């Protein structure tokens, strides 16, 4: 058997073997008995590791009769125990793998990861539910949170920025559940998206111009579709001399500009007090003289304040929303504005949306795990009570290749965007032919 990354054990050892897990548990427990834990918490891992490796080696020698190990197996066990002591135990190897974007612990003996958009099982396991719960508690306590029967759900963040969600019994019926959304250290740039065929160069050129001329943009997509990645790319087109305020539930945006103020919501404390919601941050951001407001994701009543900001001089704002189509994104905005409980007429809400939002960019994770911009859609006004839309660019699926890759074509619809006047006023002139091009992905039909 082979571990995902890090030090790999010999094929002869099975880390899921109860004997291996029992041996690791005994060595770990005995190590804790011999260490000065108070001194250890004040010591860097790099400084303490040589001495700890020597102690673990001695403990393994004492267990040689119980379970003889090869050199590779001993090294694997030493690595596992050190990860238990300093890190997140069995998850450390997965966290070191740059190809892993999500780690999903369904129960102690069932862990999945997402690589390149596809879920796959791993051979990594925890000893039992108690072991998994200890790791969860280590994560949440590091950010001043707690998890127990009275508070069985928690959101947290790892030191590298990765988002964490945990839920435990009695809400989780089969034991503690842990979900980690990785924080990319190698941020994708605009040309990376073109190279990966997530969009075409004309689409990128248009979006670059749209952000530069202060269009209000909503990025729409499902979970894991790449909304935040695209939002990061779009934000890179904002001029260096503009003041940007970002608002997020969990800080993921990494803007390259210097003049950036980052705000993050805060959950309630143990007494249930001190919560700061996105709407409060949104209202406060308007008092901070922003040139642009970037909201990581609107998901509630803060959508109303976002729309009002877009309508009152804060052009060029960017945000994301969970939705499967541009039209669905409008329905979601309607619903979220209604959550503000102001009893606004439906038509008034839609007029707010139609006048505030200029573009909706739809991103989709396809069946083969690839992520593509499947529509760039412009809001053109109202007809009766309906917001009118026109697609400028679309991705049309045409089939699957022999190696199970999605084939299709990026197609410009030929429609000249309504925002051409806004672009021209900013000194940006786009060639008409860019709105007429077609580019195939995979096999050409």
N, C-alpha and C positions, 0 to 999 in steps of 0.2 A: 504494500500500500504506500501511497505517496501523499505527503502533505501538500497544501496548495502553494505555499511559498516558504521562504526561510530555510532552516535546516531540515532536510528531508530524512526521515528514518529509513532504515533498511527495509526492502520489500518484505522481509520476514516478520516485521513487527506490525501489529495492527493497533493503532492508537484507540480504536473503539473497543478493543479487548478489555473486559472488566479487570483482568489481572494487571494490565498496563495502567489503567485508571486508578486502581487501588494502590499500586506501587507509587505512582505520582502523588497521590494523596498522602501516603505515609511519609514520603520524603519531604513534601511541602510542610506537613504538620510538624515534623521533627525539626526542620529548619527554622520554623517560627519559634519553637521552644528554645533554640540555641542563640537566636539573634537578639540584639538589643534594638527592639522596634522603634523606640523613641529616638535613638541615635540614627537609625536607618532612615527615618523620615526627613532628617536634616542633611542626608548625604546624597550626592548625585549618583545616578545609576552607574555612570562610567567609573566612578571612584570605588564604589562598593562591589561591583561585579566580580573582579578577580578573587576577592576573599570568599564571596558567596559561591563561586564556582568550585573553589577548593573544598568548601564545606559539603556541597551537594555531591561532589565526587566521592568523598569519604562515606557519606550516607548510602550512596549507590553500592559502594564496595561492601558495606554491611548487609546489603540485601541480595548479594550475588547468588546465594543459595536459593532464594525464593524465586528469582527470575533472572537467569543469566542474560546479559545484553552484549551485543557487539559494540565496537567503537562508535559506529554510526548511531546505533540505538541509544547508547549512553549520551551522545551529544544531543540527540533529539530530546531526551528526557531532561537534560540539564537546561536546554533552551525553554522547554515547556514550563519548568518550575520557576525559572527566572521571570518568564512572562506572567506567571501567576503572582509573583511577588511584586513586580514593578508596573505591570500593565493590565491588560484586559484578558489575561489567560489565553484560552484557545483562539480568541478573536485576533490576537496580535498578528499572526501570520497573514490573515485575510486583510487586515488593515494596512499591511506593508505591500500588498499586491496592487500596483497602479491600475491594473485592468478591472478591478472590482469597483463597481459604482454603488451597489447596494448590498448590505449584509442583512439577511432576514432569518432570525432565530425563531422558528415556530414552536419548538420545545427543546429540551436539553439535548436530545439526540437527533434533532432534525434542523440542519442549518443550510440555507440556500444563499447563493450569491448571484448578482447580475453582472455579466461580462458582455460588453459590446451589445447591450440591449436585450440579451437573452438570459433567462433564469436557468440555473443549473445547481444540482445538489452538491454538497461537499462531504468529505469524510470527517470533518471536524465535529467534535462532540464536547459537551460538558459532562462532568461525572454524574450529576443529578440536578434536580430542580433547585436544591439549596445552593449548589455551586453557581448556577446561572443567576440566582437571585443575589448572591454576593457580588458578582460582577456588575449587575444592574445598580445595586446600592453604591458601589464604588464610583460609577459614572455620575449618578445624580447627586451624591454628596459633594462631589468636586465642584458643583455649580450651586451649592447651597439649597438643594431641593431634597425632598424625602419621598419615599414610596413605601406604603404599607397598606393594610386593609382599609384604613380610613381614607387613604388617598392612593388608589390603585392604578392611576394613570399619570404619566409624567412625560414632559418634553424637556430635553436637555441638549447640550452641545459639547462635543469633544474638544480637546485643545486645538486640533487642526481645523475646527470649524464644522466638522461633520454633524449633521442633525441626528438626534436620537429620540426615539419614542419607545416607551416601555409600558406594558400593561400586565398586571399580575392577577392571580386569583383573589377574590371570587369572580372577577369579571372575565378572566381568561380561564377557560374550563380545563385545558390540558396542561396547565403550568405557565410559568412566566413567558412572555413573548417580548422580543427585542427587535427593533428595526433601526438600522443605521443607514442614512443617506450620506454617501461619501462627499467630501469637500475636495474638488479637483485642485491640485497644486499647479498643474500645467493648464492654464486657462486657454480655451480655444479662442483664436482671433477670427476676424472677419474672413480672411482668405482661407483659413482652415475649414470653414463651413462650405466654401465654394469647392475646395479640394475634396471634401468628403461627399460632395454632391447633395448637400442639404439645401442648397439654393444655387441659382446661376449668377454669373457676374452681373448681368443687367438687373436682376432683382436686388443684388447687393448695392449696386450703384444708385438705384432708386431709393432704397431705404437710407443710404448714407445722406442723400440729398434731402429726404423727408425729415430726418432728425435735425439736420443742419438748419433747415428753414423753420424749425420749431413746430412741427406737426405733433399733435397729441396722438400717441400710439398705444394700443392695447395688444399685448401678446396673449393669444388664446391657445390652450392645449390641455391635454390630459396629464395625469400624473406621470412623471418621468419622460415627458415628451421633449424636454429641452427648453422650457420657457425661460428659466433663469439664465441658462447659457446664452440664449439669444438676447435677453435683456442686457446682459453684460456687454455683448457685442454692440448693441444699439447705443448703449451709453457711451461707448468709446468714440462715437461720432460727435459728441457734444464738445463745443469749443472749450479750450483750456481756460479762458478768462471768465467763464460763467460759474456762479455759485450754485452748487448742487446739494440738495438735502435728500438723503435716502431714508426710507421708512420700511422696516422689515420685522416680521415675527421672529425669524432666526437669521442672523446676519450671514448672507451668502454672496452678496454683490461685492465685487472688487473693482471699483472704478479706478481708472488710471490717472484721472485729473488730480491736481493738487488741492483745489478749493472744494472739498467735499466734507459735508457734515453727516455723520451716520447716526441714525436713531434706531433703537430696537425696543420692542414691547417688553413688558415685564410681567410674569405671572404673579399671582397672589402668594403671600408667604404662608407659613405654617398655620397662622391664625386666620387665614383667608382674607387678608388685607394687603393693600399696596399694589394691586393689579393696575397696570397701565396698558390700555388698549390702543390699537392702531388709530382709532378715530381721535383720541386725545393727542397723539403724536402728530396726526395730520393737521389738526387745528393749531397746534403749537408751531408746526413748521411754517405755516402761513405768516407767522409773526417774526420769522427769522430772515426775511428779505431774500427768499430763494429766487434764482433765475429759472431753475428746473427742480421739479419734485419727481423722484423716482420711488415708486412704491413696489416692493418686492412682489406682493400679491394682494389684491383686494378680495376680501371674502365676507364682508359684512357691511354694517351701516357706514363705514368710512368711505364707501363708494360715492355717497352723496357729496361729501366734502371734497373728494377728488374731482368730481365733475364740476363742482362750483369753482374750484381752483382753476381748472382748465378753462372755464368760461369767464374768469375775472382777471385775466392778465398773466396767468402762469402757463402760457403756451409752451409746448415742448415737453410736457410731462409724459412719463412712461410708466406702465404698470403691466401686470399679468393677471389673468383670470382663468379658472378651470372651466373649460367648455370644449365641446367636440367640433363645433363649426362656428364661423363668424356670426351667424344668426343666433345660435345658442348663446354666444357671448353677450349679445344684446339682451336676451331674456334674463341671463344671470345678472347683468347690471340692473335691469328693472327690479328684479327680486331683491337685490342687496340694498338698493335705494329705499325700497318699501320697508326694509328692516329698521330704518331710522324712525319709523312711526310718526311721520309728519302729516300723514293723510293727504299726500299730494295726489291729484288726479293722474291716472295712467298716462294720459296724453301729455301732461306737463313733465312727467318723468322722461318720457321718450323724447320730448323736445330738448330737454337738458342733455340727454345722451347724444342726440343727433347734432347738436351745436357744439358739443365739447369734444367728441372723439372724431379724429380725422381718418385714422387707419386701424384696421384689425389685421394682425398677422397670425395666421393659423399654423401651428406646428403640430406634427403628428409622429408618433412612434409606430412604424409599420410592422408587419408580421415578421420580417426578417431581423428586427431589432434596429434597423436604421431609422434615423430621425430626419424629417424633411419639412421644409416650409411648404405646406400644401395649398396655401392661398394667401395672397395679399389683397385685401378688400378695402375699398374706400366707401365711407359714408357720404351720401350725396344730398341728404335732406329728408323731408317727410312727404308722404302722399297719404292724406287722411290721417289715420292713427298709426300708420306703418312707416318705420324708418327704411329708407331706400338704400340699397347697397349695389356696388358694382365691383366685380372681380377684375383686378389688373393683371395678376399673374396667378396661375393655378398649376398644381401637379396632378396629372391624370395617370392612374395606374392602368397598365395594359396587360399584366400577367406576371408569371414567375419564371425565372430562368431555371436551367437544369440543376444548378446548385442552390435552389430555393431562395434566390435573391429577388426582391420586388423590382420589376421593370416598369417603366413608364416614361412620361415626358413632362418637362416643364414647359408651359405654354403661356406666352403673353397673349392676352385676349384681344389686343389691337385697340383697346379703348384708351383714349388720351385722358389722363387723370384730371379730375376737377381741381386738384391742388397745383396744377401747372402755373396758375396765376400767382400763388403763394411762392412757388419756386422761382418764378421769374422776378418777383419783387425782391427776392434775396440774391439776385444775380446768378441764379443757377438755371442753366438751359440744357435740358436733356434731349438727346436725339430721338426723333419720332420712331425710328426703326427699332429702338430697344423695346418698344411695346408691341412688337410684332414677331419676335423671335421664338423659335422652338428648339429645345435641347432634349435629346433622348438620354435616358438612363437605362443601361442594360441593353437588351436586344431591341433593335428597331423593327417595328411590325412591317 
